[in-house]
């Protein structure tokens, strides 16, 4: 949590908002990807998920954009731009039915 706050340069008074925004960002990312995200290869194998995806640095960056769009001090246009950029980053890994 501390790392997220630091990377987004958010004040401590937004900690509760960020705490609630993280699961929302994960759910939004998984929806875009049409895949479940896992912290490690071992977690994915344990789940028996052949379509899953291990979180990579660029996926983390996309989720940080989604969190920032939700809790950062954004004009609505800025928040939408962040969401669009996050979606573009995630779509590279979207499930394509193969």
C-alpha positions as CSV (number, residue, x, y, z in Angstrom):
1,X,0.0,0.0,0.0
2,X,2.8,2.4,0.9
3,X,4.5,1.7,-2.5
4,X,1.2,2.6,-4.3
5,X,0.8,5.8,-2.4
6,X,4.4,6.8,-3.1
7,X,4.3,5.9,-6.8
8,X,1.1,7.9,-7.3
9,X,2.3,10.7,-5.1
10,X,-0.9,10.8,-3.1
11,X,-1.3,12.2,0.4
12,X,-1.9,9.9,3.3
13,X,-5.5,11.2,3.7
14,X,-6.3,9.3,0.5
15,X,-5.2,5.9,1.9
16,X,-8.7,4.6,2.5
17,X,-9.7,5.6,-1.1
18,X,-6.7,3.8,-2.5
19,X,-7.4,0.8,-0.4
20,X,-10.8,0.5,-1.9
21,X,-9.6,1.4,-5.5
22,X,-7.1,-1.4,-5.7
23,X,-9.6,-4.3,-6.0
24,X,-11.6,-2.1,-8.4
25,X,-8.5,-1.6,-10.6
26,X,-7.8,-5.4,-10.5
27,X,-11.3,-6.2,-11.5
28,X,-11.3,-3.6,-14.3
29,X,-8.0,-4.9,-15.6
30,X,-9.2,-8.5,-15.5
31,X,-12.4,-7.5,-17.3
32,X,-10.3,-5.8,-20.1
33,X,-8.0,-8.7,-20.3
34,X,-10.7,-11.4,-20.1
35,X,-8.2,-13.2,-17.9
36,X,-7.6,-13.6,-14.2
37,X,-4.4,-12.0,-12.8
38,X,-2.0,-13.8,-10.5
39,X,0.9,-12.6,-8.3
40,X,3.2,-15.4,-9.4
41,X,3.5,-18.4,-11.8
42,X,3.1,-20.7,-8.8
43,X,-0.2,-19.1,-7.9
44,X,-1.5,-19.5,-11.4
45,X,-0.4,-23.1,-11.6
46,X,-2.0,-23.8,-8.2
47,X,-5.3,-22.4,-9.5
48,X,-5.0,-24.6,-12.6
49,X,-5.7,-21.6,-14.8
50,X,-4.4,-22.0,-18.3
51,X,-5.7,-18.6,-19.4
52,X,-4.4,-16.6,-16.4
53,X,-1.7,-14.0,-16.5
54,X,1.1,-13.3,-14.1
55,X,1.2,-9.6,-13.2
56,X,4.1,-7.9,-15.1
57,X,5.5,-4.4,-14.5
58,X,3.5,-2.9,-17.3
59,X,0.3,-4.5,-16.0
60,X,1.1,-2.9,-12.6
61,X,1.6,0.4,-14.3
62,X,-1.8,0.1,-16.0
63,X,-3.5,-0.7,-12.7
64,X,-1.7,2.3,-11.1
65,X,-3.2,4.5,-13.8
66,X,-6.7,3.0,-13.1
67,X,-6.2,3.7,-9.4
68,X,-5.0,7.3,-10.0
69,X,-8.0,7.9,-12.3
70,X,-10.3,6.9,-9.5
71,X,-8.7,8.7,-6.5
72,X,-6.2,11.3,-7.9
73,X,-7.1,15.0,-8.3
74,X,-8.2,14.7,-11.9
75,X,-10.4,16.7,-14.2
76,X,-12.8,14.2,-15.8
77,X,-10.9,14.5,-19.1
78,X,-7.6,13.6,-17.4
79,X,-9.2,10.6,-15.6
80,X,-10.6,9.4,-18.9
81,X,-7.2,9.8,-20.6
82,X,-5.6,7.7,-17.8
83,X,-8.3,5.0,-18.2
84,X,-7.8,4.9,-22.0
85,X,-4.0,4.6,-21.6
86,X,-4.4,1.8,-19.1
87,X,-6.7,0.0,-21.4
88,X,-4.3,0.3,-24.3
89,X,-1.5,-1.1,-22.1
90,X,-3.7,-4.1,-21.0
91,X,-5.1,-4.9,-24.4
92,X,-1.7,-6.3,-25.5
93,X,-2.3,-9.2,-23.1
94,X,-6.1,-9.6,-23.7
95,X,-7.3,-13.1,-24.2
96,X,-7.9,-13.7,-27.9
97,X,-9.7,-17.1,-27.6
98,X,-6.6,-19.0,-28.7
